[in-house]
Structure formats: C-alpha cells, structure tokens
Amino acid sequence: MQEFLIKNYISRLTTNEIDEFAKKHGIELKENELILIKQIIQKDWRTIIYGNPKPILDNIKTKLSNLQYQKIENLYIEFKQKYENYL
C-alpha cells in the first residue's frame, strides 16, 4: 500500500513542486536542473528510497553546482534518517 501511494504521488510530481520544496530548504535550481531532478526521481525513486542511491547521486553531482549538490545530498541524508522507520 505504501509503495502504491509513493508511486502515485511521484507520477504526479511537478517541477513547480520540486522548486518550492528546494527553495524552502535553501536550494536554488535552474529550470534544466529541476527537469533533471524530476526525471531522476520519477525513474529511480525505488532506489532512492529503498536502495543505494550513490550511483544516482554521483550522476547528478556532475550536473549541478557543488554547493547545490551538497545541499541536496545533506537534505537527502536528513530525510532518509528521519523517515527510515517508516520505509
């Protein structure tokens, strides 16, 4: 059930929602970066949530500024730890 809800939410995810969430956490992304993040989330969400996201993070690291990437990585770690008991 939980996986179904996550999949359903992610399928409807918009770049505007990603942008709002990023800005709320001090991350400024360009339009092409928002599109990239959306595509990665929609394609690899299971790995991001349940698996080893290192290869995915390494891939986006080369496509974002170091500062923005570091903020995203820190935010990912924070949320992964916060919600690990629910996954």
N, C-alpha and C positions, 0 to 999 in steps of 0.2 A: 504494500500500500504506500509506504513512504517513498519508495523508488518511483512509483507511478506519479505521485504528487510532484516530486522534484522534476521528473521528465516533462510533465505537463507545464510546469512553471517555466522551465528553461526554453521550451519550444516557443513560448510567447514573449520571451525576453527581448527588450528593445535596446538600441544603443542609447536612447534617452535615459532609460532606467540605469544603465551601466554608468553613464556620465553623471547622473545625480548621485549615485552611490559613491563613485570615485571622488567627486568634489566634496561630498560630506566627510570624506576621510583624507582630504588634502591632496588628492591626486588629480592633476590636470592632464587630460588626454586629448590628442588631436583626433579629428574625425576618422582618419585612417587607422589610428590606434584603437579607437572604440570599435570599429568594424572588425579588426583583427581579434580583439578580446572576445567579442560576441561570437565570432566563428569558432574560436578555440573552446569557449565554454559550451556551446551547443554541440560540438563534435566530441569533445573529450571530458564531459562532465563526470562520467563514472570514474575515470582515472583520477581526476582532480579531487573528487570526494573520497573515493574508496581505495585508490591505489597509490602508486608512486608517481607524483607529478613532476619529478625532477627533469625528465626529458622535455616536458611541455614548458616548464619554466625556463629551461636553458634555451629553448627555441624563441620564446618571446623576449628573452634578455637581449638578444641581438637586434631586436626590432624596436626597442624603447630606449629612452634616455636612462642612464644609470640611476639617477635619482628616482624617476617614476617607477622603474623596475624594482628598486629596493623597497619603495613604499608598498608596492603590490605584494611582493614576497613577504614582507613583515605583516601585512594585513591578512594574507592567506594563512600564515602560521598562527596568528592570533585567533582567527575564526576557527581554524582546524582544531586547535586546543580547546577553545570554548565549547564547541559543539560535538567533540569526538564521542561523548557518551550517548549522543542521540543518533549516531550513524551506525 
